[in-house]
Amino acid sequence: MQFFRFLNVAAMQSGELLNYASVASDAGVAETTVRSYFDILKDTLLGAALEHWILHELRSVRSIRRTHWPIHYWRSTAGHEVDFCLGEEIAVEVKESRASRKSISGACVRCRRKKSSKSIS
């Protein structure tokens, strides 16, 4: 319930200067809780927005170059994933921080195994 109260208060203050103490008071929770909730929202919304923007850019490049490679994603039953597989040769993993090459080393191989991939283009 606390989080839903927070969401209502935060939505009503959208576009205004953020005052954590005021939001906390109006939502009936501690200021530290409000800061945590905003961090959760920021991480969730920015990650989704970044992936959407990258997808848009990939589609634009594909259109400009007049290529027909499919854009799909891959996810294993264990939860491992590659955000975008371009055809069978290129894998794109979207991260808000620097990812090591090691963390996506098998991505192209996974994209080739299309058993668990889904088209998004």
MOPE-V347158 format. One record per backbone hydrogen bond with DSSP energy under -0.5 kcal/mol. CO is the residue of the C=O (numbers start at 1). NH is the residue of the N-H. If there is no record, write none. Layout:
CO&NH + CO&NH
This chain:
1&5 + 2&6 + 3&7 + 4&8 + 5&9 + 6&10 + 7&11 + 8&12 + 9&13 + 11&14 + 13&16 + 18&20 + 19&23 + 20&24 + 21&25 + 22&26 + 23&27 + 24&28 + 24&29 + 30&34 + 31&35 + 32&36 + 33&37 + 34&38 + 35&39 + 36&40 + 37&41 + 38&42 + 39&43 + 40&44 + 41&45 + 42&46 + 43&47 + 44&48 + 45&49 + 46&50 + 47&51 + 48&52 + 49&53 + 50&54 + 51&55 + 52&56 + 53&57 + 54&58 + 55&59 + 56&60 + 57&61 + 58&62 + 59&63 + 60&64 + 61&65 + 62&67 + 63&66 + 70&72 + 70&87 + 71&120 + 71&121 + 72&85 + 73&118 + 74&82 + 76&79 + 80&76 + 82&74 + 84&86 + 84&92 + 85&72 + 85&87 + 86&89 + 86&90 + 90&86 + 92&84 + 92&94 + 93&95 + 100&103 + 100&104 + 101&104 + 102&105 + 104&107 + 106&110 + 107&111 + 108&112 + 109&113 + 110&113 + 112&114 + 113&115 + 113&116 + 114&117 + 116&75 + 118&73
